[in-house]
Amino acid sequence: MHIPPMLSLVTIFLHLASPFTKGIGAQNTISCIETERQALMAFKQSIMEDNGMLSSWGSHKECCKWWGVGCNNATGHVIRLDLHGNSSTHHYLSAPKVSPSLLQLKHLNYLDLSYNEFQWSSIPEFMGSFQRLRVLNLHNANFAGAIPPHLGNLTNLRVLLLSYNGLNETIAELLEKLARGAAGKSLQVLGLSGNELTGKLPGNMSSRFESLRELNARQNLMSGYLPLLPSSLEQLDLAINNFGSVFQDPTKGFGKPSNLVKLDLSFNLISGPFPDLSDFLSLRVLNLSGNLIQGGISETIGKLSNLQVLNLRSNFLGGVISEVHFWNLSSLQKMDLSINPGLSFNFSDDWVPPFLSLNSMVIGNCKVGPKFPNWLRNLSWFSELDLSSANISDTIPNWFWDLIISPKLRYLNLSHNTLDGKFPDLSNKLSPFSLIDLSNNKFWGPISAFVGDFLILNLSNNKFVGSISFLCSIITQNTLCIDLSYNHFSGKVPDCWNSNISNLAIINLANNDFIGEVPHSLGSLPQLQSLHLSNNYFNGDLPSSFQNFTSLRIMDLGGNKFTGIIPSWIGSHLTNLTIISLRNNNFNGSMPKSLCHLRNVHLLDLSQNKITGRIPRCFNNFTTLQHTPIGSTEISYFTITGNNDYPRFYMDNVFVQWKNKDSKYDKQLGFLYCIDLSSNQLVGDIPEELNVLKELLSLNLSRNHLTGKIFPSIYEMEKLESLDLSMNQLSGEIPKGLALLNFLGVLDLSNNFLSGKIPKGTQLQTFNASSYAGNSGLCGDPLPKCPTDVPQHGKNNDHQEGDENLVDQEFYISMVIGFSVSFWGLVVSLVLSDKWRLAYYGFLNDVKDGMYVKMKLYLMRAQRKIMDN
């Protein structure tokens, strides 16, 4: 039987099994065997929770009609038991182990217990007793430990699926158990993905698994090299492991891979030159992405005339790729060579590619430019084209816009180049469900006509001008993201929003020249998660309809001319907010106490307004600023899913003042734990209740009318990196605990009424004198010495000096600790940074940023542990 490359052999076996069984709804003429019926009932009794899956069991005596049970049409014996759960509907079986009552089903040839909950018990030994068993599916059933050696006794076993459990033995031990009996000879499909298998693949696989056609062992901990593999093998997936090289012996390779149609070795540690693939003539899918492969791409790849999918993304490939690499790839449909910055494309303008059916080309982050690739005009059409960050500095030719006008277009990414030119008239020319990213170029002019049904439209960071009335013709219930930021669009935002636009999650109109009031209809979007209107000329009160944004996580409205009081519904209705910026507007009145309901907020910026009153003491309710919840750092990422093979990620951004510097932050957004209430008209003291905000990194209360003392327990805000209390009316001494803030890098206490000696510590003496200027009563390093620092004689003075020395010793100790933490924190972060950069080329962008997040969290936990000790 001919097997298409993307069709799993498991599916074929399941199809072949069905004609021999009868199940629910079948017209049975023979009753089920009584002993087998009792065995099934005993199995049901062993289940702690079945979520209704076994409700038909026992409702009548004919067990062949029970759900999941299949019997032989002639004998009535149970030969098929399909009890797979469904994670999406929360239907699953839960039991501490599999009941041995199933041993009575001696004619069983198919057993499926996948997607159930067996509480990390061991796979029972008795499963090796089903001599007729052909298919055993224990996928994602929460088994753990090592497989029983008895599975090797299953002489008729064709399919064994053990993926996504907790198996934790070596791969050599597992395969030895299967090969020791007769199972190794009969086994054709083996699924081991998503476990904790370690070690090297055994060198004798080719002789001990002669019938193996599909091996899937991705996402384990295996290492070493790849040995000679069975010549029968058709599909091999070893992605996401730790393999360091492709072949044990480069002269022998895999042996005789004449039948191999799929090879996936992505996300390993494979290094060295590109392998010779001249013997892989049957190969249809090749995925070597996310490795450390260096140098040029071997020209032998051009011999793979059956190749349909080629993925070499995220390696260290270099050199020139030319026409000879593709001379015989007439079957190629999808190609991804992206994130290989050293790889250059050198095709003549009149080159006619052999892969005329190619529908997906991803070559971003490679050297395609500086000229626009004219050879693209010789291809018929695309469903996906990614030329992002391709060093192209050119004007897009007219033929290109004609080329992409296709009902198949799903994704176009030309971002981060230097593409120039006026935007063309694309009315009625783009296909529905398109993801379009033209950001970070030099496109200019108004957009007069732009029609389509877009999932994501990103035109940010260009030179577009004029109205955005074209939005009304493209936003539909399918639209997920609109980003027109950093352009020169002007006029009023069109009033064409409605609740039928039910999936729109992101609107970014920041940094343009929009005027007038925000349309009330904008508040009708039920799923909006991120709203950016900052740095425009919007005015008036915030629309009351915004209180309908119950899913909103980011609200960035800074740099406008909004007026009125801050609405109380922000705190009472928008409880999912994590980032809120109303900076640089004309808001007045006091802060509503309802803001204290924003327990998830980690960035609150109300600076540069006309806000009066006191700082609410209930700000200590900001739970995220007390301790970091898992996943909080992922706030800047949104997943945009469409009809493509893998999701696209949109990285959000916010304009923030951080350490006295205004900057745009994107991937770091999840790390900005900040409160900025500066440049307002606040009065009263600084609430000591803020001391519980232990995760806060930046606190800016400057340019207000705050009075009283700096609360002595400020040292409990142990993560503070930036503290600005300048230009207030604070009085009293600087609390000695301030010297214990070991991460403090920015400090400004200037222009207050502080007095006394500046406490000694690791940090406080390193700041410039300007940090303390304008406090006539302050003295001590880095300011002039205090009068009491003049040496005096006498017993009493000696006693006082001794007491002060005791205090100083405590601060010197804190200086040593502070220096050690800061120094080793810097060293660790530098080491981690190198690994992060390496991971950038070894993993997809989403994996890269995930690693960055994990490293940052690890460093923060390490620092906290040091301080706790």
Secondary structure in CASP SS format (residue, H / E / C, confidence):
PFRMAT SS
TARGET T0000
AUTHOR 0000-0000-0000
METHOD secondary structure of the structure
MODEL  1
M C 1.00
H C 1.00
I C 1.00
P C 1.00
P C 1.00
M C 1.00
L C 1.00
S C 1.00
L H 1.00
V H 1.00
T H 1.00
I H 1.00
F H 1.00
L H 1.00
H H 1.00
L H 1.00
A H 1.00
S H 1.00
P H 1.00
F H 1.00
T C 1.00
K E 1.00
G C 1.00
I C 1.00
G C 1.00
A C 1.00
Q C 1.00
N C 1.00
T C 1.00
I C 1.00
S C 1.00
C C 1.00
I C 1.00
E H 1.00
T H 1.00
E H 1.00
R H 1.00
Q H 1.00
A H 1.00
L H 1.00
M H 1.00
A H 1.00
F H 1.00
K H 1.00
Q H 1.00
S H 1.00
I C 1.00
M C 1.00
E E 1.00
D C 1.00
N C 1.00
G C 1.00
M C 1.00
L C 1.00
S C 1.00
S C 1.00
W C 1.00
G C 1.00
S C 1.00
H C 1.00
K C 1.00
E C 1.00
C H 1.00
C H 1.00
K H 1.00
W C 1.00
W C 1.00
G C 1.00
V E 1.00
G E 1.00
C E 1.00
N C 1.00
N C 1.00
A C 1.00
T C 1.00
G C 1.00
H C 1.00
V E 1.00
I E 1.00
R E 1.00
L E 1.00
D E 1.00
L C 1.00
H C 1.00
G C 1.00
N E 1.00
S C 1.00
S C 1.00
T C 1.00
H C 1.00
H E 1.00
Y C 1.00
L C 1.00
S E 1.00
A C 1.00
P C 1.00
K C 1.00
V C 1.00
S C 1.00
P H 1.00
S H 1.00
L H 1.00
L H 1.00
Q H 1.00
L C 1.00
K C 1.00
H C 1.00
L C 1.00
N C 1.00
Y E 1.00
L E 1.00
D E 1.00
L C 1.00
S C 1.00
Y C 1.00
N C 1.00
E E 1.00
F C 1.00
Q C 1.00
W C 1.00
S E 1.00
S C 1.00
I C 1.00
P C 1.00
E H 1.00
F H 1.00
M H 1.00
G H 1.00
S H 1.00
F C 1.00
Q C 1.00
R C 1.00
L C 1.00
R C 1.00
V E 1.00
L E 1.00
N E 1.00
L C 1.00
H C 1.00
N C 1.00
A C 1.00
N C 1.00
F E 1.00
A E 1.00
G E 1.00
A C 1.00
I C 1.00
P C 1.00
P H 1.00
H H 1.00
L H 1.00
G H 1.00
N H 1.00
L C 1.00
T C 1.00
N C 1.00
L C 1.00
R C 1.00
V E 1.00
L E 1.00
L E 1.00
L C 1.00
S C 1.00
Y C 1.00
N C 1.00
G E 1.00
L E 1.00
N C 1.00
E C 1.00
T E 1.00
I H 1.00
A H 1.00
E H 1.00
L H 1.00
L H 1.00
E H 1.00
K H 1.00
L H 1.00
A H 1.00
R H 1.00
G C 1.00
A C 1.00
A H 1.00
G H 1.00
K H 1.00
S H 1.00
L C 1.00
Q C 1.00
V E 1.00
L E 1.00
G E 1.00
L C 1.00
S C 1.00
G C 1.00
N C 1.00
E C 1.00
L C 1.00
T E 1.00
G E 1.00
K C 1.00
L C 1.00
P C 1.00
G C 1.00
N C 1.00
M H 1.00
S H 1.00
S H 1.00
R H 1.00
F C 1.00
E C 1.00
S C 1.00
L C 1.00
R C 1.00
E E 1.00
L E 1.00
N E 1.00
A C 1.00
R C 1.00
Q C 1.00
N C 1.00
L E 1.00
M E 1.00
S E 1.00
G E 1.00
Y C 1.00
L C 1.00
P C 1.00
L C 1.00
L C 1.00
P C 1.00
S C 1.00
S C 1.00
L C 1.00
E C 1.00
Q E 1.00
L E 1.00
D E 1.00
L C 1.00
A C 1.00
I C 1.00
N C 1.00
N E 1.00
F E 1.00
G C 1.00
S C 1.00
V C 1.00
F C 1.00
Q C 1.00
D C 1.00
P C 1.00
T C 1.00
K C 1.00
G C 1.00
F C 1.00
G C 1.00
K C 1.00
P C 1.00
S C 1.00
N C 1.00
L C 1.00
V C 1.00
K E 1.00
L E 1.00
D E 1.00
L C 1.00
S C 1.00
F C 1.00
N C 1.00
L C 1.00
I C 1.00
S E 1.00
G E 1.00
P E 1.00
F C 1.00
P C 1.00
D C 1.00
L C 1.00
S C 1.00
D C 1.00
F C 1.00
L C 1.00
S C 1.00
L C 1.00
R C 1.00
V E 1.00
L E 1.00
N E 1.00
L C 1.00
S C 1.00
G C 1.00
N C 1.00
L E 1.00
I E 1.00
Q E 1.00
G E 1.00
G C 1.00
I C 1.00
S C 1.00
E H 1.00
T H 1.00
I H 1.00
G H 1.00
K H 1.00
L C 1.00
S C 1.00
N C 1.00
L C 1.00
Q C 1.00
V E 1.00
L E 1.00
N E 1.00
L C 1.00
R C 1.00
S C 1.00
N C 1.00
F E 1.00
L E 1.00
G E 1.00
G E 1.00
V E 1.00
I E 1.00
S C 1.00
E H 1.00
V H 1.00
H H 1.00
F H 1.00
W C 1.00
N C 1.00
L C 1.00
S C 1.00
S C 1.00
L C 1.00
Q C 1.00
K E 1.00
M E 1.00
D E 1.00
L C 1.00
S C 1.00
I C 1.00
N C 1.00
P C 1.00
G E 1.00
L E 1.00
S E 1.00
F E 1.00
N C 1.00
F C 1.00
S C 1.00
D C 1.00
D C 1.00
W C 1.00
V C 1.00
P C 1.00
P C 1.00
F C 1.00
L C 1.00
S C 1.00
L C 1.00
N C 1.00
S E 1.00
M E 1.00
V E 1.00
I C 1.00
G C 1.00
N C 1.00
C C 1.00
K E 1.00
V C 1.00
G C 1.00
P C 1.00
K C 1.00
F C 1.00
P C 1.00
N H 1.00
W H 1.00
L H 1.00
R H 1.00
N H 1.00
L C 1.00
S C 1.00
W C 1.00
F C 1.00
S C 1.00
E E 1.00
L E 1.00
D E 1.00
L C 1.00
S C 1.00
S C 1.00
A C 1.00
N C 1.00
I C 1.00
S C 1.00
D C 1.00
T E 1.00
I C 1.00
P C 1.00
N H 1.00
W H 1.00
F H 1.00
W H 1.00
D H 1.00
L H 1.00
I C 1.00
I C 1.00
S C 1.00
P C 1.00
K C 1.00
L C 1.00
R C 1.00
Y E 1.00
L E 1.00
N E 1.00
L C 1.00
S C 1.00
H C 1.00
N C 1.00
T C 1.00
L C 1.00
D E 1.00
G E 1.00
K E 1.00
F C 1.00
P C 1.00
D C 1.00
L E 1.00
S C 1.00
N C 1.00
K C 1.00
L C 1.00
S C 1.00
P E 1.00
F E 1.00
S E 1.00
L E 1.00
I E 1.00
D E 1.00
L C 1.00
S C 1.00
N C 1.00
N C 1.00
K E 1.00
F E 1.00
W E 1.00
G E 1.00
P E 1.00
I C 1.00
S C 1.00
A C 1.00
F E 1.00
V C 1.00
G C 1.00
D E 1.00
F E 1.00
L E 1.00
I E 1.00
L E 1.00
N E 1.00
L C 1.00
S C 1.00
N C 1.00
N C 1.00
K E 1.00
F E 1.00
V E 1.00
G E 1.00
S C 1.00
I C 1.00
S H 1.00
F H 1.00
L H 1.00
C H 1.00
S H 1.00
I C 1.00
I C 1.00
T C 1.00
Q C 1.00
N C 1.00
T C 1.00
L C 1.00
C E 1.00
I E 1.00
D E 1.00
L C 1.00
S C 1.00
Y C 1.00
N C 1.00
H E 1.00
F E 1.00
S E 1.00
G E 1.00
K C 1.00
V C 1.00
P C 1.00
D C 1.00
C C 1.00
W C 1.00
N C 1.00
S C 1.00
N C 1.00
I C 1.00
S C 1.00
N C 1.00
L C 1.00
A C 1.00
I E 1.00
I E 1.00
N E 1.00
L C 1.00
A C 1.00
N C 1.00
N C 1.00
D E 1.00
F E 1.00
I E 1.00
G E 1.00
E C 1.00
V C 1.00
P C 1.00
H H 1.00
S H 1.00
L H 1.00
G H 1.00
S H 1.00
L C 1.00
P C 1.00
Q C 1.00
L C 1.00
Q C 1.00
S E 1.00
L E 1.00
H E 1.00
L C 1.00
S C 1.00
N C 1.00
N C 1.00
Y E 1.00
F E 1.00
N E 1.00
G E 1.00
D C 1.00
L C 1.00
P C 1.00
S H 1.00
S H 1.00
F H 1.00
Q H 1.00
N H 1.00
F C 1.00
T C 1.00
S C 1.00
L C 1.00
R C 1.00
I E 1.00
M E 1.00
D E 1.00
L C 1.00
G C 1.00
G C 1.00
N C 1.00
K E 1.00
F E 1.00
T E 1.00
G E 1.00
I E 1.00
I C 1.00
P C 1.00
S C 1.00
W H 1.00
I H 1.00
G H 1.00
S H 1.00
H H 1.00
L C 1.00
T C 1.00
N C 1.00
L C 1.00
T C 1.00
I E 1.00
I E 1.00
S E 1.00
L C 1.00
R C 1.00
N C 1.00
N C 1.00
N E 1.00
F E 1.00
N E 1.00
G E 1.00
S E 1.00
M C 1.00
P C 1.00
K H 1.00
S H 1.00
L H 1.00
C H 1.00
H H 1.00
L C 1.00
R C 1.00
N C 1.00
V C 1.00
H C 1.00
L E 1.00
L E 1.00
D E 1.00
L C 1.00
S C 1.00
Q C 1.00
N C 1.00
K E 1.00
I E 1.00
T E 1.00
G E 1.00
R C 1.00
I C 1.00
P C 1.00
R H 1.00
C H 1.00
F H 1.00
N H 1.00
N H 1.00
F C 1.00
T H 1.00
T H 1.00
L H 1.00
Q C 1.00
H C 1.00
T C 1.00
P C 1.00
I C 1.00
G C 1.00
S H 1.00
T H 1.00
E H 1.00
I H 1.00
S H 1.00
Y E 1.00
F E 1.00
T E 1.00
I E 1.00
T C 1.00
G C 1.00
N C 1.00
N C 1.00
D C 1.00
Y C 1.00
P C 1.00
R E 1.00
F E 1.00
Y E 1.00
M E 1.00
D C 1.00
N C 1.00
V E 1.00
F E 1.00
V E 1.00
Q E 1.00
W E 1.00
K C 1.00
N C 1.00
K E 1.00
D E 1.00
S E 1.00
K E 1.00
Y E 1.00
D C 1.00
K C 1.00
Q C 1.00
L H 1.00
G H 1.00
F H 1.00
L C 1.00
Y C 1.00
C E 1.00
I E 1.00
D E 1.00
L C 1.00
S C 1.00
S C 1.00
N C 1.00
Q E 1.00
L E 1.00
V E 1.00
G E 1.00
D C 1.00
I C 1.00
P C 1.00
E H 1.00
E H 1.00
L H 1.00
N H 1.00
V H 1.00
L C 1.00
K C 1.00
E C 1.00
L C 1.00
L C 1.00
S E 1.00
L E 1.00
N E 1.00
L C 1.00
S C 1.00
R C 1.00
N C 1.00
H E 1.00
L E 1.00
T E 1.00
G E 1.00
K C 1.00
I C 1.00
F C 1.00
P H 1.00
S H 1.00
I H 1.00
Y H 1.00
E H 1.00
M C 1.00
E C 1.00
K C 1.00
L C 1.00
E C 1.00
S E 1.00
L E 1.00
D E 1.00
L C 1.00
S C 1.00
M C 1.00
N C 1.00
Q E 1.00
L E 1.00
S E 1.00
G E 1.00
E E 1.00
I C 1.00
P C 1.00
K H 1.00
G H 1.00
L H 1.00
A H 1.00
L H 1.00
L C 1.00
N C 1.00
F C 1.00
L C 1.00
G C 1.00
V E 1.00
L E 1.00
D E 1.00
L C 1.00
S C 1.00
N C 1.00
N C 1.00
F E 1.00
L E 1.00
S E 1.00
G E 1.00
K E 1.00
I C 1.00
P C 1.00
K C 1.00
G C 1.00
T C 1.00
Q C 1.00
L H 1.00
Q H 1.00
T H 1.00
F C 1.00
N C 1.00
A H 1.00
S H 1.00
S H 1.00
Y C 1.00
A C 1.00
G C 1.00
N C 1.00
S C 1.00
G E 1.00
L E 1.00
C E 1.00
G C 1.00
D C 1.00
P C 1.00
L C 1.00
P C 1.00
K C 1.00
C C 1.00
P H 1.00
T H 1.00
D H 1.00
V C 1.00
P C 1.00
Q C 1.00
H C 1.00
G C 1.00
K H 1.00
N H 1.00
N H 1.00
D H 1.00
H H 1.00
Q H 1.00
E H 1.00
G H 1.00
D H 1.00
E H 1.00
N H 1.00
L H 1.00
V H 1.00
D H 1.00
Q H 1.00
E H 1.00
F H 1.00
Y H 1.00
I H 1.00
S H 1.00
M H 1.00
V H 1.00
I H 1.00
G H 1.00
F H 1.00
S H 1.00
V H 1.00
S H 1.00
F H 1.00
W H 1.00
G H 1.00
L H 1.00
V H 1.00
V H 1.00
S H 1.00
L H 1.00
V H 1.00
L H 1.00
S H 1.00
D H 1.00
K H 1.00
W H 1.00
R H 1.00
L H 1.00
A H 1.00
Y H 1.00
Y H 1.00
G H 1.00
F C 1.00
L C 1.00
N H 1.00
D H 1.00
V H 1.00
K H 1.00
D H 1.00
G H 1.00
M H 1.00
Y H 1.00
V H 1.00
K H 1.00
M H 1.00
K H 1.00
L H 1.00
Y H 1.00
L H 1.00
M H 1.00
R H 1.00
A H 1.00
Q H 1.00
R H 1.00
K H 1.00
I H 1.00
M H 1.00
D H 1.00
N C 1.00
END
